[in-house]
Amino acid sequence: MCGIISIRLAKLSDANILFYWRNDPLTRAASERTSPLLWEDHISWLTHTLQSTTQHVFIGEHEGLPIGVVRFSVEHDHAVVSLALAPAAQGKGLGKSLLALGMAQIGSTPIRARIRCDNVASRTCFAACGFVETSKDEDFCCYNYFRLAFECVVPNDDHISTLYEALKLREHTISHINLPTFEDHQEFIKTHPYRCWNLVSVATKYVGNFYLQNDNSIGVHLIPGFDHLLPVLLKQILNEYDPLPEIKSMRSANFILHVPVGDHKRQAQMNANGHTPLQITYSLQKEQL
């Protein structure tokens, strides 16, 4: 299974599929409650949950078909998250995308999770989304989500090298066709060309960078293997930064994100996350006219 997934709020009509997923033997084995769930209890729980203001249940979909559920229970100053994939969707790397999409819906609320210590796949999934193990008991590990860390780019050797190595990994670009030389890259960073330019880390691991320009455009570059963090990153950027005041015909009132025309995955991500496409930009060259 490949491609972009999206999420939506759960509905009462999802009762059957949620009941089936919850009673899957592998799902039960990974849950705190391992015994089979009764239909009457399930309907009662789902009806109450959908009416609650502190329970948030999202269904993940791929090509219109449900592939999993991510649920948040708000408790005082934090939310507790649980994640379950449909049996047919397990083992395909979709969990981290579903989890990240749900996290973006929750916003800045601190998030915690309890995962069985022997559930290596789930622990790996949560770690890839920024969760860090904080404690454990006999059967469960406790995880807390730590927000993505932003570090302002400065023209020192470490940042210059980190950004150049990331630049070499890019499959799609807008600003250049051929990879700049290291010397050109170094000089570019020294000019401090952006309103804001940050390295992005998750649990101390560098995963990409982003910049804001004075026309309110955003550039986001995530290294391979961390594209699933895009919705979380964009949500955090929008929470921490305000766009500059609108200038008619010159600067949008909102932040905008430029996507290379060949980067169909990023385009699909933006569409799946509900962002509105504005335009396609063409490069005009005299010799082609």
C-alpha positions in Angstrom: 0.0 0.0 0.0 1.4 3.4 -1.0 0.3 7.0 -1.5 -1.1 9.7 0.8 -3.6 9.1 3.6 -6.0 11.6 5.0 -8.1 11.7 8.2 -11.6 12.6 9.1 -13.7 12.6 12.3 -15.3 9.3 13.1 -19.0 8.8 12.7 -21.5 6.4 14.2 -21.6 4.6 10.8 -18.0 3.6 11.5 -19.1 1.4 14.4 -18.8 -1.9 12.5 -15.3 -1.3 11.2 -14.1 0.1 14.6 -15.5 -3.0 16.3 -13.8 -5.3 13.9 -10.4 -3.6 14.3 -10.7 -3.5 18.1 -11.4 -7.2 18.3 -8.6 -8.2 15.9 -6.3 -10.6 17.9 -3.1 -8.6 17.2 -4.8 -5.3 18.2 -6.1 -6.8 21.4 -2.7 -8.2 22.3 -1.2 -4.7 22.0 -4.0 -3.0 24.1 -4.3 -2.5 27.8 -7.6 -4.4 27.7 -6.9 -7.7 25.9 -10.2 -9.4 26.3 -12.8 -9.3 23.4 -15.1 -6.3 23.3 -18.8 -6.8 23.4 -20.9 -5.1 20.7 -23.3 -3.5 23.3 -20.3 -2.0 25.2 -18.7 -0.8 21.9 -21.9 1.0 20.8 -22.3 2.6 24.2 -18.7 3.8 24.2 -18.8 5.1 20.6 -22.1 7.0 21.1 -20.7 8.7 24.2 -17.3 9.4 22.7 -18.8 11.1 19.6 -20.8 13.4 21.8 -17.9 14.2 24.1 -15.9 17.4 23.9 -12.8 15.8 25.4 -12.6 12.7 23.1 -11.4 13.0 19.5 -11.5 10.1 17.2 -10.1 10.3 13.7 -10.4 7.7 10.9 -7.5 7.4 8.5 -8.3 6.7 4.8 -6.3 5.7 1.8 -7.9 6.0 -1.6 -11.3 6.3 0.1 -10.9 3.2 2.2 -10.5 3.3 6.0 -7.1 2.0 7.2 -6.9 2.9 10.9 -8.0 5.0 13.8 -6.1 7.5 16.0 -7.9 8.6 19.2 -7.1 11.4 21.7 -8.5 11.6 25.2 -8.0 15.1 26.8 -7.2 14.9 30.5 -6.7 18.2 32.3 -3.4 19.5 30.9 -2.6 16.8 28.3 -4.1 14.3 25.8 -3.6 10.6 25.8 -3.3 9.1 22.3 -4.0 5.6 21.1 -3.4 4.3 17.6 -4.7 1.2 15.7 -4.4 0.1 12.1 -6.7 -2.1 10.2 -5.2 -5.7 10.0 -4.7 -5.3 6.2 -2.8 -2.0 6.7 -0.4 -3.2 9.4 3.3 -3.5 8.6 3.2 -1.0 5.7 4.6 2.1 7.5 1.3 3.9 7.5 1.0 4.3 11.3 3.4 7.3 11.6 1.5 9.2 8.9 -1.8 8.6 10.6 -0.4 9.5 14.0 1.2 12.7 12.7 -2.1 13.8 11.0 -3.9 13.3 14.2 -1.3 15.2 16.2 -1.7 18.2 13.8 -5.4 18.3 14.6 -4.7 18.4 18.4 -2.3 21.4 18.0 -0.1 22.4 20.9 -1.7 20.2 23.6 1.0 18.0 25.3 0.4 14.4 24.3 1.2 11.1 26.2 1.0 7.5 25.2 1.3 4.1 26.9 2.7 1.3 24.6 3.4 -2.3 25.5 7.1 -2.8 25.9 7.2 -5.7 23.5 5.4 -3.8 20.7 8.5 -2.7 18.8 6.6 -1.5 15.7 4.4 0.8 17.7 7.3 2.2 19.8 9.3 2.8 16.6 6.2 4.6 15.0 5.8 6.9 18.0 9.5 7.7 18.2 9.5 8.7 14.5 6.8 11.3 15.4 8.8 12.8 18.3 7.6 10.8 21.3 10.3 10.0 23.9 10.2 7.2 26.5 9.9 8.8 29.9 9.2 5.7 32.1 8.2 2.1 32.1 6.5 -0.4 34.3 6.3 -4.2 34.0 4.4 -4.3 30.7 4.1 -0.7 29.4 6.4 2.1 28.3 5.2 5.7 28.8 6.0 8.2 26.1 5.6 12.0 26.0 5.5 14.0 22.8 8.1 16.8 22.7 7.4 19.5 20.2 9.7 19.8 17.2 12.8 21.8 18.1 13.6 24.8 16.0 17.2 26.1 15.9 18.0 29.3 14.1 20.4 28.8 11.2 23.8 30.5 11.7 26.7 30.4 9.3 28.9 28.1 11.3 30.6 24.9 10.0 28.1 22.6 11.6 25.0 24.3 10.2 26.5 24.8 6.8 27.5 21.2 6.5 24.1 19.9 7.8 22.2 22.0 5.3 24.4 21.0 2.4 24.0 17.3 3.2 20.3 17.8 3.3 20.4 19.8 0.0 22.1 16.8 -1.7 19.2 14.5 -0.6 16.5 16.7 -2.2 14.6 15.0 -5.1 12.6 18.1 -6.1 13.8 21.7 -6.1 12.5 25.2 -7.1 15.5 27.4 -6.6 18.1 25.5 -8.6 18.4 22.8 -11.3 22.0 21.7 -10.6 23.4 21.2 -7.0 25.3 24.4 -6.0 28.9 24.0 -5.0 29.7 23.8 -1.4 31.4 27.2 -1.6 28.3 28.8 -3.3 26.1 27.2 -0.6 28.3 28.6 2.1 28.2 32.1 0.7 24.4 31.9 0.4 23.9 31.0 4.0 26.2 33.9 5.0 23.9 36.4 3.3 21.1 35.4 5.7 18.5 35.6 2.9 15.3 34.9 4.8 13.1 36.5 7.4 13.6 33.3 9.5 15.5 30.1 8.8 15.4 27.2 11.2 16.8 23.7 11.5 14.2 21.2 12.7 14.9 18.3 15.1 12.7 15.6 16.6 14.0 14.2 19.9 17.4 15.7 19.1 17.6 14.1 15.6 17.8 16.5 12.7 14.9 15.9 10.3 14.9 19.0 8.0 14.6 22.8 7.9 12.2 25.5 7.0 12.4 29.2 6.2 10.0 32.2 6.1 10.3 34.9 3.4 9.2 38.5 3.5 6.4 37.7 1.0 4.9 35.3 3.5 6.0 32.2 1.6 7.3 29.2 3.4 10.0 26.7 2.3 9.9 23.3 3.9 12.5 20.6 3.4 12.3 17.3 5.2 14.9 14.6 4.8 13.8 11.3 3.4 11.9 9.2 5.9 10.4 12.2 7.7 7.8 13.5 5.2 5.1 12.2 7.5 6.0 15.1 9.9 4.8 17.8 7.4 1.4 18.4 9.0 2.9 18.6 12.5 5.6 21.0 11.3 3.2 23.3 9.4 0.9 23.4 12.5 3.7 24.3 14.7 5.0 27.0 12.3 1.5 28.6 12.2 1.2 28.5 16.0 4.6 30.1 16.5 4.8 32.7 13.7 2.5 35.3 12.3 2.5 36.3 8.6 3.6 39.8 7.9 0.7 42.3 7.1 -0.9 41.9 3.7 0.2 44.2 0.9 -2.4 44.0 -1.9 -1.0 42.4 -5.1 2.4 42.0 -3.4 2.1 39.9 -0.2 -0.6 37.4 0.8 -2.4 37.9 4.1 -1.6 34.2 4.9 1.5 32.1 4.8 1.8 30.2 1.5 3.9 27.1 0.6 5.6 26.7 -2.7 5.7 23.1 -4.0 7.8 21.9 -7.0 5.6 21.0 -9.9 7.1 17.5 -10.0 6.7 16.8 -6.3 3.4 15.0 -6.6 3.7 13.5 -3.1 3.9 16.9 -1.4 1.0 18.2 -3.5 -1.1 15.2 -2.4 -0.1 15.8 1.2 -1.2 19.4 1.0 -4.5 18.4 -0.6 -5.1 15.7 1.9 -4.5 18.1 4.7 -7.2 20.5 3.4 -4.9 23.3 2.2 -6.1 25.3 -0.8 -4.0 25.3 -4.0 -3.5 28.8 -5.5 -1.5 28.7 -8.7 1.1 27.0 -10.9 4.2 29.1 -11.5 6.0 29.1 -14.9 9.6 30.1 -15.6 9.7 32.3 -18.7 12.8 32.1 -20.9 13.3 34.4 -23.9 14.8 31.7 -26.1 11.7 29.6 -25.7 9.3 32.2 -26.9 
